[in-house]
């Protein structure tokens, strides 16, 4: 079962279980759509895999299978890698 991590590992933005902006890799590294696009170009910086939309767990299933409350952050300043819109 997915952990449904509560935040973007780059900018620490909250990503609740029903967020449509949460993207994950096969190891469940979790990033917001903005960081995935502008910082990592759609690739997980940890494993190199692609980042895809995280499934949304139905609210009634969260009662018995809650989302993780453990916040994970990357070491270093990943936001300094942000690519400007229109940059190659």
Phi and psi restraints in degrees (range 20) as a CNS / XPLOR table:
assign (resid 1 and name C) (resid 2 and name N)
       (resid 2 and name CA) (resid 2 and name C) 1.0 -65.5 20.0 2
assign (resid 2 and name N) (resid 2 and name CA)
       (resid 2 and name C) (resid 3 and name N) 1.0 144.2 20.0 2
assign (resid 2 and name C) (resid 3 and name N)
       (resid 3 and name CA) (resid 3 and name C) 1.0 -71.0 20.0 2
assign (resid 3 and name N) (resid 3 and name CA)
       (resid 3 and name C) (resid 4 and name N) 1.0 -31.5 20.0 2
assign (resid 3 and name C) (resid 4 and name N)
       (resid 4 and name CA) (resid 4 and name C) 1.0 55.2 20.0 2
assign (resid 4 and name N) (resid 4 and name CA)
       (resid 4 and name C) (resid 5 and name N) 1.0 66.8 20.0 2
assign (resid 4 and name C) (resid 5 and name N)
       (resid 5 and name CA) (resid 5 and name C) 1.0 -61.4 20.0 2
assign (resid 5 and name N) (resid 5 and name CA)
       (resid 5 and name C) (resid 6 and name N) 1.0 147.5 20.0 2
assign (resid 5 and name C) (resid 6 and name N)
       (resid 6 and name CA) (resid 6 and name C) 1.0 -85.5 20.0 2
assign (resid 6 and name N) (resid 6 and name CA)
       (resid 6 and name C) (resid 7 and name N) 1.0 -0.2 20.0 2
assign (resid 6 and name C) (resid 7 and name N)
       (resid 7 and name CA) (resid 7 and name C) 1.0 -153.0 20.0 2
assign (resid 7 and name N) (resid 7 and name CA)
       (resid 7 and name C) (resid 8 and name N) 1.0 164.1 20.0 2
assign (resid 7 and name C) (resid 8 and name N)
       (resid 8 and name CA) (resid 8 and name C) 1.0 -76.3 20.0 2
assign (resid 8 and name N) (resid 8 and name CA)
       (resid 8 and name C) (resid 9 and name N) 1.0 130.7 20.0 2
assign (resid 8 and name C) (resid 9 and name N)
       (resid 9 and name CA) (resid 9 and name C) 1.0 -70.2 20.0 2
assign (resid 9 and name N) (resid 9 and name CA)
       (resid 9 and name C) (resid 10 and name N) 1.0 -11.6 20.0 2
assign (resid 9 and name C) (resid 10 and name N)
       (resid 10 and name CA) (resid 10 and name C) 1.0 -97.9 20.0 2
assign (resid 10 and name N) (resid 10 and name CA)
       (resid 10 and name C) (resid 11 and name N) 1.0 -61.7 20.0 2
assign (resid 10 and name C) (resid 11 and name N)
       (resid 11 and name CA) (resid 11 and name C) 1.0 -98.6 20.0 2
assign (resid 11 and name N) (resid 11 and name CA)
       (resid 11 and name C) (resid 12 and name N) 1.0 -4.2 20.0 2
assign (resid 11 and name C) (resid 12 and name N)
       (resid 12 and name CA) (resid 12 and name C) 1.0 68.0 20.0 2
assign (resid 12 and name N) (resid 12 and name CA)
       (resid 12 and name C) (resid 13 and name N) 1.0 18.5 20.0 2
assign (resid 12 and name C) (resid 13 and name N)
       (resid 13 and name CA) (resid 13 and name C) 1.0 -62.6 20.0 2
assign (resid 13 and name N) (resid 13 and name CA)
       (resid 13 and name C) (resid 14 and name N) 1.0 139.7 20.0 2
assign (resid 13 and name C) (resid 14 and name N)
       (resid 14 and name CA) (resid 14 and name C) 1.0 -65.8 20.0 2
assign (resid 14 and name N) (resid 14 and name CA)
       (resid 14 and name C) (resid 15 and name N) 1.0 134.2 20.0 2
assign (resid 14 and name C) (resid 15 and name N)
       (resid 15 and name CA) (resid 15 and name C) 1.0 -130.4 20.0 2
assign (resid 15 and name N) (resid 15 and name CA)
       (resid 15 and name C) (resid 16 and name N) 1.0 85.0 20.0 2
assign (resid 15 and name C) (resid 16 and name N)
       (resid 16 and name CA) (resid 16 and name C) 1.0 -62.6 20.0 2
assign (resid 16 and name N) (resid 16 and name CA)
       (resid 16 and name C) (resid 17 and name N) 1.0 164.9 20.0 2
assign (resid 16 and name C) (resid 17 and name N)
       (resid 17 and name CA) (resid 17 and name C) 1.0 -55.0 20.0 2
assign (resid 17 and name N) (resid 17 and name CA)
       (resid 17 and name C) (resid 18 and name N) 1.0 -26.5 20.0 2
assign (resid 17 and name C) (resid 18 and name N)
       (resid 18 and name CA) (resid 18 and name C) 1.0 -98.5 20.0 2
assign (resid 18 and name N) (resid 18 and name CA)
       (resid 18 and name C) (resid 19 and name N) 1.0 13.8 20.0 2
assign (resid 18 and name C) (resid 19 and name N)
       (resid 19 and name CA) (resid 19 and name C) 1.0 -70.2 20.0 2
assign (resid 19 and name N) (resid 19 and name CA)
       (resid 19 and name C) (resid 20 and name N) 1.0 129.6 20.0 2
assign (resid 19 and name C) (resid 20 and name N)
       (resid 20 and name CA) (resid 20 and name C) 1.0 -86.7 20.0 2
assign (resid 20 and name N) (resid 20 and name CA)
       (resid 20 and name C) (resid 21 and name N) 1.0 -4.0 20.0 2
assign (resid 20 and name C) (resid 21 and name N)
       (resid 21 and name CA) (resid 21 and name C) 1.0 -96.5 20.0 2
assign (resid 21 and name N) (resid 21 and name CA)
       (resid 21 and name C) (resid 22 and name N) 1.0 2.9 20.0 2
assign (resid 21 and name C) (resid 22 and name N)
       (resid 22 and name CA) (resid 22 and name C) 1.0 -87.7 20.0 2
assign (resid 22 and name N) (resid 22 and name CA)
       (resid 22 and name C) (resid 23 and name N) 1.0 129.4 20.0 2
assign (resid 22 and name C) (resid 23 and name N)
       (resid 23 and name CA) (resid 23 and name C) 1.0 -121.4 20.0 2
assign (resid 23 and name N) (resid 23 and name CA)
       (resid 23 and name C) (resid 24 and name N) 1.0 145.0 20.0 2
assign (resid 23 and name C) (resid 24 and name N)
       (resid 24 and name CA) (resid 24 and name C) 1.0 -134.9 20.0 2
assign (resid 24 and name N) (resid 24 and name CA)
       (resid 24 and name C) (resid 25 and name N) 1.0 162.3 20.0 2
assign (resid 24 and name C) (resid 25 and name N)
       (resid 25 and name CA) (resid 25 and name C) 1.0 -106.7 20.0 2
assign (resid 25 and name N) (resid 25 and name CA)
       (resid 25 and name C) (resid 26 and name N) 1.0 -174.8 20.0 2
assign (resid 25 and name C) (resid 26 and name N)
       (resid 26 and name CA) (resid 26 and name C) 1.0 -68.8 20.0 2
assign (resid 26 and name N) (resid 26 and name CA)
       (resid 26 and name C) (resid 27 and name N) 1.0 -15.1 20.0 2
assign (resid 26 and name C) (resid 27 and name N)
       (resid 27 and name CA) (resid 27 and name C) 1.0 -98.5 20.0 2
assign (resid 27 and name N) (resid 27 and name CA)
       (resid 27 and name C) (resid 28 and name N) 1.0 8.0 20.0 2
assign (resid 27 and name C) (resid 28 and name N)
       (resid 28 and name CA) (resid 28 and name C) 1.0 71.4 20.0 2
assign (resid 28 and name N) (resid 28 and name CA)
       (resid 28 and name C) (resid 29 and name N) 1.0 15.7 20.0 2
assign (resid 28 and name C) (resid 29 and name N)
       (resid 29 and name CA) (resid 29 and name C) 1.0 -57.8 20.0 2
assign (resid 29 and name N) (resid 29 and name CA)
       (resid 29 and name C) (resid 30 and name N) 1.0 137.2 20.0 2
assign (resid 29 and name C) (resid 30 and name N)
       (resid 30 and name CA) (resid 30 and name C) 1.0 -123.8 20.0 2
assign (resid 30 and name N) (resid 30 and name CA)
       (resid 30 and name C) (resid 31 and name N) 1.0 129.8 20.0 2
assign (resid 30 and name C) (resid 31 and name N)
       (resid 31 and name CA) (resid 31 and name C) 1.0 -138.9 20.0 2
assign (resid 31 and name N) (resid 31 and name CA)
       (resid 31 and name C) (resid 32 and name N) 1.0 152.8 20.0 2
assign (resid 31 and name C) (resid 32 and name N)
       (resid 32 and name CA) (resid 32 and name C) 1.0 -75.8 20.0 2
assign (resid 32 and name N) (resid 32 and name CA)
       (resid 32 and name C) (resid 33 and name N) 1.0 159.1 20.0 2
assign (resid 32 and name C) (resid 33 and name N)
       (resid 33 and name CA) (resid 33 and name C) 1.0 -59.5 20.0 2
assign (resid 33 and name N) (resid 33 and name CA)
       (resid 33 and name C) (resid 34 and name N) 1.0 -36.6 20.0 2
assign (resid 33 and name C) (resid 34 and name N)
       (resid 34 and name CA) (resid 34 and name C) 1.0 -64.6 20.0 2
assign (resid 34 and name N) (resid 34 and name CA)
       (resid 34 and name C) (resid 35 and name N) 1.0 -49.1 20.0 2
assign (resid 34 and name C) (resid 35 and name N)
       (resid 35 and name CA) (resid 35 and name C) 1.0 -66.7 20.0 2
assign (resid 35 and name N) (resid 35 and name CA)
       (resid 35 and name C) (resid 36 and name N) 1.0 -39.5 20.0 2
assign (resid 35 and name C) (resid 36 and name N)
       (resid 36 and name CA) (resid 36 and name C) 1.0 -58.2 20.0 2
assign (resid 36 and name N) (resid 36 and name CA)
       (resid 36 and name C) (resid 37 and name N) 1.0 -39.8 20.0 2
assign (resid 36 and name C) (resid 37 and name N)
       (resid 37 and name CA) (resid 37 and name C) 1.0 -81.3 20.0 2
assign (resid 37 and name N) (resid 37 and name CA)
       (resid 37 and name C) (resid 38 and name N) 1.0 -50.0 20.0 2
assign (resid 37 and name C) (resid 38 and name N)
       (resid 38 and name CA) (resid 38 and name C) 1.0 -89.1 20.0 2
assign (resid 38 and name N) (resid 38 and name CA)
       (resid 38 and name C) (resid 39 and name N) 1.0 -20.7 20.0 2
assign (resid 38 and name C) (resid 39 and name N)
       (resid 39 and name CA) (resid 39 and name C) 1.0 -105.1 20.0 2
assign (resid 39 and name N) (resid 39 and name CA)
       (resid 39 and name C) (resid 40 and name N) 1.0 -41.2 20.0 2
assign (resid 39 and name C) (resid 40 and name N)
       (resid 40 and name CA) (resid 40 and name C) 1.0 -113.2 20.0 2
assign (resid 40 and name N) (resid 40 and name CA)
       (resid 40 and name C) (resid 41 and name N) 1.0 1.4 20.0 2
assign (resid 40 and name C) (resid 41 and name N)
       (resid 41 and name CA) (resid 41 and name C) 1.0 52.5 20.0 2
assign (resid 41 and name N) (resid 41 and name CA)
       (resid 41 and name C) (resid 42 and name N) 1.0 37.9 20.0 2
assign (resid 41 and name C) (resid 42 and name N)
       (resid 42 and name CA) (resid 42 and name C) 1.0 79.1 20.0 2
assign (resid 42 and name N) (resid 42 and name CA)
       (resid 42 and name C) (resid 43 and name N) 1.0 6.3 20.0 2
assign (resid 42 and name C) (resid 43 and name N)
       (resid 43 and name CA) (resid 43 and name C) 1.0 -116.8 20.0 2
assign (resid 43 and name N) (resid 43 and name CA)
       (resid 43 and name C) (resid 44 and name N) 1.0 140.4 20.0 2
assign (resid 43 and name C) (resid 44 and name N)
       (resid 44 and name CA) (resid 44 and name C) 1.0 -68.7 20.0 2
assign (resid 44 and name N) (resid 44 and name CA)
       (resid 44 and name C) (resid 45 and name N) 1.0 126.4 20.0 2
assign (resid 44 and name C) (resid 45 and name N)
       (resid 45 and name CA) (resid 45 and name C) 1.0 -72.0 20.0 2
assign (resid 45 and name N) (resid 45 and name CA)
       (resid 45 and name C) (resid 46 and name N) 1.0 -15.2 20.0 2
assign (resid 45 and name C) (resid 46 and name N)
       (resid 46 and name CA) (resid 46 and name C) 1.0 -87.3 20.0 2
assign (resid 46 and name N) (resid 46 and name CA)
       (resid 46 and name C) (resid 47 and name N) 1.0 -42.5 20.0 2
assign (resid 46 and name C) (resid 47 and name N)
       (resid 47 and name CA) (resid 47 and name C) 1.0 -119.4 20.0 2
assign (resid 47 and name N) (resid 47 and name CA)
       (resid 47 and name C) (resid 48 and name N) 1.0 -13.9 20.0 2
assign (resid 47 and name C) (resid 48 and name N)
       (resid 48 and name CA) (resid 48 and name C) 1.0 86.9 20.0 2
assign (resid 48 and name N) (resid 48 and name CA)
       (resid 48 and name C) (resid 49 and name N) 1.0 -3.9 20.0 2
assign (resid 48 and name C) (resid 49 and name N)
       (resid 49 and name CA) (resid 49 and name C) 1.0 -76.4 20.0 2
assign (resid 49 and name N) (resid 49 and name CA)
       (resid 49 and name C) (resid 50 and name N) 1.0 169.2 20.0 2
assign (resid 49 and name C) (resid 50 and name N)
       (resid 50 and name CA) (resid 50 and name C) 1.0 -76.9 20.0 2
assign (resid 50 and name N) (resid 50 and name CA)
       (resid 50 and name C) (resid 51 and name N) 1.0 155.0 20.0 2
assign (resid 50 and name C) (resid 51 and name N)
       (resid 51 and name CA) (resid 51 and name C) 1.0 -104.2 20.0 2
assign (resid 51 and name N) (resid 51 and name CA)
       (resid 51 and name C) (resid 52 and name N) 1.0 128.9 20.0 2
assign (resid 51 and name C) (resid 52 and name N)
       (resid 52 and name CA) (resid 52 and name C) 1.0 -127.6 20.0 2
assign (resid 52 and name N) (resid 52 and name CA)
       (resid 52 and name C) (resid 53 and name N) 1.0 164.4 20.0 2
assign (resid 52 and name C) (resid 53 and name N)
       (resid 53 and name CA) (resid 53 and name C) 1.0 -58.5 20.0 2
assign (resid 53 and name N) (resid 53 and name CA)
       (resid 53 and name C) (resid 54 and name N) 1.0 131.7 20.0 2
assign (resid 53 and name C) (resid 54 and name N)
       (resid 54 and name CA) (resid 54 and name C) 1.0 -77.3 20.0 2
assign (resid 54 and name N) (resid 54 and name CA)
       (resid 54 and name C) (resid 55 and name N) 1.0 132.3 20.0 2
assign (resid 54 and name C) (resid 55 and name N)
       (resid 55 and name CA) (resid 55 and name C) 1.0 -61.7 20.0 2
assign (resid 55 and name N) (resid 55 and name CA)
       (resid 55 and name C) (resid 56 and name N) 1.0 151.3 20.0 2
assign (resid 55 and name C) (resid 56 and name N)
       (resid 56 and name CA) (resid 56 and name C) 1.0 -98.9 20.0 2
assign (resid 56 and name N) (resid 56 and name CA)
       (resid 56 and name C) (resid 57 and name N) 1.0 122.7 20.0 2
assign (resid 56 and name C) (resid 57 and name N)
       (resid 57 and name CA) (resid 57 and name C) 1.0 -80.7 20.0 2
assign (resid 57 and name N) (resid 57 and name CA)
       (resid 57 and name C) (resid 58 and name N) 1.0 128.1 20.0 2
assign (resid 57 and name C) (resid 58 and name N)
       (resid 58 and name CA) (resid 58 and name C) 1.0 -55.7 20.0 2
assign (resid 58 and name N) (resid 58 and name CA)
       (resid 58 and name C) (resid 59 and name N) 1.0 141.6 20.0 2
assign (resid 58 and name C) (resid 59 and name N)
       (resid 59 and name CA) (resid 59 and name C) 1.0 -53.1 20.0 2
assign (resid 59 and name N) (resid 59 and name CA)
       (resid 59 and name C) (resid 60 and name N) 1.0 -39.5 20.0 2
assign (resid 59 and name C) (resid 60 and name N)
       (resid 60 and name CA) (resid 60 and name C) 1.0 -67.6 20.0 2
assign (resid 60 and name N) (resid 60 and name CA)
       (resid 60 and name C) (resid 61 and name N) 1.0 -23.8 20.0 2
assign (resid 60 and name C) (resid 61 and name N)
       (resid 61 and name CA) (resid 61 and name C) 1.0 -81.8 20.0 2
assign (resid 61 and name N) (resid 61 and name CA)
       (resid 61 and name C) (resid 62 and name N) 1.0 -21.7 20.0 2
assign (resid 61 and name C) (resid 62 and name N)
       (resid 62 and name CA) (resid 62 and name C) 1.0 -68.2 20.0 2
assign (resid 62 and name N) (resid 62 and name CA)
       (resid 62 and name C) (resid 63 and name N) 1.0 -21.7 20.0 2
assign (resid 62 and name C) (resid 63 and name N)
       (resid 63 and name CA) (resid 63 and name C) 1.0 -62.8 20.0 2
assign (resid 63 and name N) (resid 63 and name CA)
       (resid 63 and name C) (resid 64 and name N) 1.0 -48.0 20.0 2
assign (resid 63 and name C) (resid 64 and name N)
       (resid 64 and name CA) (resid 64 and name C) 1.0 -91.6 20.0 2
assign (resid 64 and name N) (resid 64 and name CA)
       (resid 64 and name C) (resid 65 and name N) 1.0 -20.2 20.0 2
assign (resid 64 and name C) (resid 65 and name N)
       (resid 65 and name CA) (resid 65 and name C) 1.0 -132.3 20.0 2
assign (resid 65 and name N) (resid 65 and name CA)
       (resid 65 and name C) (resid 66 and name N) 1.0 73.3 20.0 2
assign (resid 65 and name C) (resid 66 and name N)
       (resid 66 and name CA) (resid 66 and name C) 1.0 -68.7 20.0 2
assign (resid 66 and name N) (resid 66 and name CA)
       (resid 66 and name C) (resid 67 and name N) 1.0 157.8 20.0 2
assign (resid 66 and name C) (resid 67 and name N)
       (resid 67 and name CA) (resid 67 and name C) 1.0 -70.4 20.0 2
assign (resid 67 and name N) (resid 67 and name CA)
       (resid 67 and name C) (resid 68 and name N) 1.0 157.7 20.0 2
assign (resid 67 and name C) (resid 68 and name N)
       (resid 68 and name CA) (resid 68 and name C) 1.0 -65.8 20.0 2
assign (resid 68 and name N) (resid 68 and name CA)
       (resid 68 and name C) (resid 69 and name N) 1.0 150.6 20.0 2
assign (resid 68 and name C) (resid 69 and name N)
       (resid 69 and name CA) (resid 69 and name C) 1.0 -111.1 20.0 2
assign (resid 69 and name N) (resid 69 and name CA)
       (resid 69 and name C) (resid 70 and name N) 1.0 2.3 20.0 2
assign (resid 69 and name C) (resid 70 and name N)
       (resid 70 and name CA) (resid 70 and name C) 1.0 -83.4 20.0 2
assign (resid 70 and name N) (resid 70 and name CA)
       (resid 70 and name C) (resid 71 and name N) 1.0 118.0 20.0 2
assign (resid 70 and name C) (resid 71 and name N)
       (resid 71 and name CA) (resid 71 and name C) 1.0 -86.2 20.0 2
assign (resid 71 and name N) (resid 71 and name CA)
       (resid 71 and name C) (resid 72 and name N) 1.0 133.0 20.0 2
assign (resid 71 and name C) (resid 72 and name N)
       (resid 72 and name CA) (resid 72 and name C) 1.0 -117.0 20.0 2
assign (resid 72 and name N) (resid 72 and name CA)
       (resid 72 and name C) (resid 73 and name N) 1.0 131.7 20.0 2
assign (resid 72 and name C) (resid 73 and name N)
       (resid 73 and name CA) (resid 73 and name C) 1.0 -129.6 20.0 2
assign (resid 73 and name N) (resid 73 and name CA)
       (resid 73 and name C) (resid 74 and name N) 1.0 141.6 20.0 2
assign (resid 73 and name C) (resid 74 and name N)
       (resid 74 and name CA) (resid 74 and name C) 1.0 -71.5 20.0 2
assign (resid 74 and name N) (resid 74 and name CA)
       (resid 74 and name C) (resid 75 and name N) 1.0 148.1 20.0 2
assign (resid 74 and name C) (resid 75 and name N)
       (resid 75 and name CA) (resid 75 and name C) 1.0 -72.5 20.0 2
assign (resid 75 and name N) (resid 75 and name CA)
       (resid 75 and name C) (resid 76 and name N) 1.0 146.4 20.0 2
assign (resid 75 and name C) (resid 76 and name N)
       (resid 76 and name CA) (resid 76 and name C) 1.0 87.6 20.0 2
assign (resid 76 and name N) (resid 76 and name CA)
       (resid 76 and name C) (resid 77 and name N) 1.0 -178.6 20.0 2
assign (resid 76 and name C) (resid 77 and name N)
       (resid 77 and name CA) (resid 77 and name C) 1.0 -100.6 20.0 2
assign (resid 77 and name N) (resid 77 and name CA)
       (resid 77 and name C) (resid 78 and name N) 1.0 84.4 20.0 2
assign (resid 77 and name C) (resid 78 and name N)
       (resid 78 and name CA) (resid 78 and name C) 1.0 -69.0 20.0 2
assign (resid 78 and name N) (resid 78 and name CA)
       (resid 78 and name C) (resid 79 and name N) 1.0 -24.1 20.0 2
assign (resid 78 and name C) (resid 79 and name N)
       (resid 79 and name CA) (resid 79 and name C) 1.0 -69.7 20.0 2
assign (resid 79 and name N) (resid 79 and name CA)
       (resid 79 and name C) (resid 80 and name N) 1.0 -19.8 20.0 2
assign (resid 79 and name C) (resid 80 and name N)
       (resid 80 and name CA) (resid 80 and name C) 1.0 -68.7 20.0 2
assign (resid 80 and name N) (resid 80 and name CA)
       (resid 80 and name C) (resid 81 and name N) 1.0 -14.4 20.0 2
assign (resid 80 and name C) (resid 81 and name N)
       (resid 81 and name CA) (resid 81 and name C) 1.0 -88.5 20.0 2
assign (resid 81 and name N) (resid 81 and name CA)
       (resid 81 and name C) (resid 82 and name N) 1.0 -0.3 20.0 2
assign (resid 81 and name C) (resid 82 and name N)
       (resid 82 and name CA) (resid 82 and name C) 1.0 -55.7 20.0 2
assign (resid 82 and name N) (resid 82 and name CA)
       (resid 82 and name C) (resid 83 and name N) 1.0 133.7 20.0 2
assign (resid 82 and name C) (resid 83 and name N)
       (resid 83 and name CA) (resid 83 and name C) 1.0 -93.7 20.0 2
assign (resid 83 and name N) (resid 83 and name CA)
       (resid 83 and name C) (resid 84 and name N) 1.0 134.3 20.0 2
assign (resid 83 and name C) (resid 84 and name N)
       (resid 84 and name CA) (resid 84 and name C) 1.0 -68.8 20.0 2
assign (resid 84 and name N) (resid 84 and name CA)
       (resid 84 and name C) (resid 85 and name N) 1.0 145.8 20.0 2
assign (resid 84 and name C) (resid 85 and name N)
       (resid 85 and name CA) (resid 85 and name C) 1.0 -56.9 20.0 2
assign (resid 85 and name N) (resid 85 and name CA)
       (resid 85 and name C) (resid 86 and name N) 1.0 135.3 20.0 2
assign (resid 85 and name C) (resid 86 and name N)
       (resid 86 and name CA) (resid 86 and name C) 1.0 84.5 20.0 2
assign (resid 86 and name N) (resid 86 and name CA)
       (resid 86 and name C) (resid 87 and name N) 1.0 -7.0 20.0 2
assign (resid 86 and name C) (resid 87 and name N)
       (resid 87 and name CA) (resid 87 and name C) 1.0 -76.9 20.0 2
assign (resid 87 and name N) (resid 87 and name CA)
       (resid 87 and name C) (resid 88 and name N) 1.0 149.4 20.0 2
